[in-house]
Amino acid sequence: MEQISYTYAAAIVEKRPKDSNKGTFGRLCCVCGSAVGNGEAGSQMAGAAVLCGGAALRCGAGLVEMVIPHGIYPVVASALPEAVCTVYPNTGFLDAGALLSRASACVVGCGLSERFPRKVEAVLRAAKEAKTPLLLDADALNCIAHSRPLFSLLDSMQGPLVLTPHPGEMARLCGTTVAAVQAHREETARAFAKAHHCILVLKGAGTIVAAPDGRALQNPTGNPGLARGGSGDLLSGMIGAFLAQGRDPFHAACAGVYLHGLAGDRCAARLSEQAMLPRDVLAALPPLFLEIETRRP
């Protein structure tokens, strides 16, 4: 299977015009994180939002809007001072139409919690109307896998759509087992992308990026040090940033996957696969982009 190359990925990181402004590089809306309030038992997932938003900022999005529940606002706002935070009640209404009307692209699902499928539905319906490029990850995928109406809505999307499941999420989407997905990774990715008219990023060792037209590439970068919570949130933010900057969705996904893995390889060489953390991968992005910029003619 053909692999993504450094040259391919680096070409997606276009030179920034001297007369550019933040509007030149798009506005990425990130519907991420969750908080359970009103006395209910549960968890608050701010870290996923922070990693997703941080990666989007490091990958050049002109403006990153974090759409988060009230309960995690202090954590996210302090960790991402460059981002705009739009806050909604922990279990309350999400005006997805207003959000997407001003967005160049949208990422949904990182730490969202599948307890709130109506938020996913609201974003899908708004994105269908606005035809906004949309990336779905993590609990957004789980919500869809557990709801046939949401799956039908997914299939009716008209704008660019990128899904980034790990094997477990892929198995739930396909109604099969992880073992079956892993035994036929390429075939599974190609078939799903074609059937559901999306870019499918099947994560794992040798991540595969498949398009509805039959194109598929395998990623050669990455290592077992990335096999921990938070790595996928970084990837979603990276691909989302490239989508917001107007990149072709297939190219955006391929570049995000390759550079995410390469940053992880640089971390492993410096810190070990055992000890490296997603925050270290995030910190490895600036020198990686500097390398790409300095290698340009």
C-alpha positions in Angstrom: 0.0 0.0 0.0 1.3 3.4 -0.9 2.5 5.5 2.0 2.3 9.2 2.9 5.7 10.9 2.5 7.4 13.8 4.2 7.3 15.8 1.0 3.6 15.1 0.6 2.8 16.3 4.2 5.2 19.3 4.1 3.5 20.5 0.9 0.2 20.9 2.8 1.9 23.4 5.1 1.8 26.3 2.7 3.9 29.4 3.0 2.0 32.2 4.8 1.6 35.3 2.7 3.2 38.5 4.1 0.0 40.4 3.8 -2.1 37.8 5.7 -4.2 38.3 8.8 -6.0 35.9 11.1 -8.9 35.7 8.8 -6.6 34.3 6.1 -6.1 31.1 8.1 -9.7 30.3 9.0 -11.7 30.0 12.2 -11.9 26.5 13.7 -14.8 25.7 16.0 -14.0 22.9 18.5 -17.0 21.4 20.3 -15.0 19.5 23.0 -14.9 18.6 26.6 -17.6 17.8 29.1 -18.6 18.5 32.7 -21.4 16.9 34.7 -23.1 19.3 37.1 -26.2 19.6 39.1 -25.0 17.1 41.7 -24.7 14.2 39.2 -21.9 11.8 39.5 -19.5 11.9 36.6 -16.2 13.2 35.3 -15.0 16.5 33.8 -12.9 16.1 30.7 -11.1 19.3 30.1 -7.8 17.8 29.0 -9.1 16.6 25.7 -10.3 20.1 24.8 -7.0 21.6 25.8 -5.0 19.2 23.7 -7.3 19.5 20.7 -7.3 23.3 20.8 -3.6 23.5 21.5 -2.8 21.4 18.5 -5.1 23.5 16.3 -3.3 26.7 17.4 0.1 25.2 16.8 -0.9 24.0 13.3 -1.8 27.5 12.2 -5.5 28.1 12.5 -6.1 31.8 12.5 -8.7 31.7 15.3 -9.7 28.7 17.4 -13.0 28.9 19.2 -13.4 26.4 22.0 -17.1 25.6 22.6 -17.1 24.1 26.1 -19.4 23.5 29.1 -19.3 26.0 31.9 -17.7 23.5 34.3 -14.4 23.3 32.5 -14.1 26.9 31.4 -11.4 27.9 34.0 -9.1 25.1 33.0 -9.5 25.6 29.2 -9.3 29.3 29.3 -6.1 29.4 31.4 -4.4 26.7 29.3 -5.3 28.3 26.0 -5.2 32.1 26.3 -5.0 32.4 22.5 -8.3 30.7 22.0 -11.8 32.2 22.1 -14.0 30.4 24.6 -17.8 30.1 24.0 -19.4 28.6 27.1 -22.7 26.9 27.5 -24.4 25.3 30.6 -23.0 21.9 31.6 -26.1 20.1 30.4 -27.8 22.9 28.5 -28.6 24.1 25.0 -25.9 24.4 22.3 -26.7 26.9 19.5 -24.7 25.0 16.8 -26.2 27.0 14.0 -24.8 30.3 15.2 -21.4 28.6 15.9 -21.0 27.1 12.5 -22.2 30.2 10.6 -18.9 31.9 11.5 -16.7 28.8 11.3 -14.4 27.7 8.5 -14.4 24.1 9.9 -15.5 22.3 13.0 -14.1 19.5 15.2 -16.6 17.6 17.4 -16.2 14.9 20.0 -12.9 15.2 21.9 -13.9 14.5 25.5 -17.5 15.4 24.7 -19.1 12.4 26.5 -21.6 10.3 24.7 -24.2 11.1 27.4 -25.2 14.1 25.3 -26.0 12.9 21.8 -28.3 15.9 21.2 -25.2 18.1 21.0 -23.8 15.9 18.3 -27.2 16.0 16.5 -27.3 19.8 16.7 -23.9 20.1 15.1 -24.6 17.6 12.4 -27.8 19.4 11.4 -26.1 22.8 11.5 -23.2 21.5 9.4 -25.6 20.0 6.9 -27.2 23.3 6.4 -24.0 25.3 6.3 -21.9 22.7 4.4 -19.1 23.4 6.9 -16.1 21.0 6.8 -16.6 18.7 9.8 -14.3 16.4 11.7 -15.9 13.8 14.1 -13.9 12.0 16.7 -14.2 10.1 19.9 -17.6 10.4 21.6 -19.2 12.0 18.6 -18.5 8.7 16.8 -19.8 6.7 19.7 -23.0 8.7 19.7 -23.5 8.1 16.0 -22.7 4.4 16.4 -25.4 4.0 19.0 -28.1 5.9 17.1 -29.5 4.9 13.8 -31.2 8.4 13.3 -27.8 10.0 13.8 -26.1 7.6 11.4 -28.8 8.5 8.8 -28.1 12.1 9.4 -24.4 11.5 9.0 -25.0 9.9 5.6 -27.0 13.0 4.4 -24.1 15.5 5.0 -23.3 17.6 2.0 -20.1 19.3 3.1 -16.6 17.7 3.6 -16.6 15.1 6.4 -13.7 13.5 8.2 -14.0 10.7 10.7 -11.1 9.6 12.9 -12.0 6.4 14.7 -9.6 4.1 16.5 -10.3 0.4 16.0 -12.8 0.1 18.8 -14.8 3.1 17.5 -14.5 1.7 14.0 -15.9 -1.7 15.2 -18.9 0.1 16.8 -19.6 2.1 13.6 -19.4 -1.1 11.5 -21.3 -3.3 13.9 -18.4 -5.8 14.1 -15.5 -6.7 16.3 -12.1 -5.0 16.8 -10.5 -8.2 15.7 -12.4 -8.1 12.4 -11.4 -4.5 11.8 -7.8 -5.1 12.6 -7.7 -8.2 10.3 -8.9 -6.2 7.3 -7.9 -2.6 8.0 -7.4 -1.4 4.5 -10.6 -3.0 3.2 -12.6 -1.7 6.1 -11.4 1.9 5.7 -11.9 1.9 1.9 -15.4 0.4 2.2 -16.6 2.8 4.9 -15.3 5.9 3.2 -17.0 4.9 -0.1 -20.3 3.9 1.5 -20.6 7.0 3.7 -19.0 9.6 1.4 -16.3 10.7 4.0 -12.6 10.8 4.6 -12.0 7.9 7.0 -8.9 8.0 9.2 -8.5 4.5 10.7 -6.1 5.1 13.5 -3.6 2.6 14.9 -0.2 1.2 13.8 0.0 2.2 10.2 -2.9 4.6 10.2 -4.9 4.4 7.0 -6.5 7.5 5.3 -9.2 6.5 2.8 -11.4 8.7 0.5 -14.8 8.0 -1.1 -13.2 7.9 -4.6 -11.0 4.9 -3.7 -7.8 6.7 -2.8 -6.1 5.3 0.3 -2.7 6.0 1.9 -0.9 4.5 4.9 1.1 6.4 7.4 4.7 5.3 8.1 5.3 7.5 11.1 4.4 7.1 14.8 5.3 4.6 17.5 3.8 2.9 20.6 4.5 5.9 22.7 1.5 7.5 21.1 -0.8 4.8 22.4 -2.2 6.7 25.3 -5.1 9.0 26.1 -4.9 12.4 24.5 -3.0 11.5 21.3 -6.2 11.3 19.3 -7.3 14.7 20.6 -4.0 16.2 19.2 -4.6 14.6 15.8 -8.2 16.0 15.6 -6.9 19.5 16.3 -4.2 19.2 13.7 -6.4 18.0 11.0 -9.1 20.5 12.0 -6.6 23.4 11.6 -5.7 22.3 8.1 -9.4 22.0 7.2 -10.0 25.5 8.6 -7.1 26.8 6.4 -8.9 25.5 3.3 -6.9 22.4 2.6 -8.5 19.5 0.7 -9.9 17.2 3.3 -8.0 14.1 2.1 -4.7 16.1 2.0 -5.5 17.7 5.4 -6.1 14.3 7.0 -2.9 12.8 5.4 -0.7 15.7 6.5 -2.2 15.7 10.0 -1.6 12.0 10.5 2.0 12.1 9.1 3.1 15.1 11.1 1.4 13.9 14.3 3.3 10.6 14.0 6.6 12.3 13.1 6.3 14.6 16.1 5.7 11.5 18.2 8.8 9.9 16.7 10.9 12.9 17.6 9.5 12.7 21.2 10.3 9.0 21.5 13.9 9.6 20.4 14.3 12.3 23.0 12.1 11.1 25.9 11.5 7.3 25.2 8.3 5.7 24.1 7.6 4.8 27.8 7.7 8.3 29.2 6.6 10.6 26.4 3.2 12.3 26.8 0.8 13.9 24.4 1.8 17.3 25.8 5.4 16.5 24.6 4.1 15.8 21.1 2.4 19.2 21.1 5.7 20.8 22.2 7.4 19.0 19.3 5.3 20.7 16.7 7.0 24.1 16.6 10.5 22.7 15.7 8.9 20.4 13.2 7.2 23.3 11.4 10.4 25.4 11.6 12.2 22.6 9.8 9.6 22.5 7.1 9.7 26.3 6.7 13.5 26.4 6.5 13.7 23.6 3.9 11.5 25.5 1.5 13.3 26.9 -1.6 
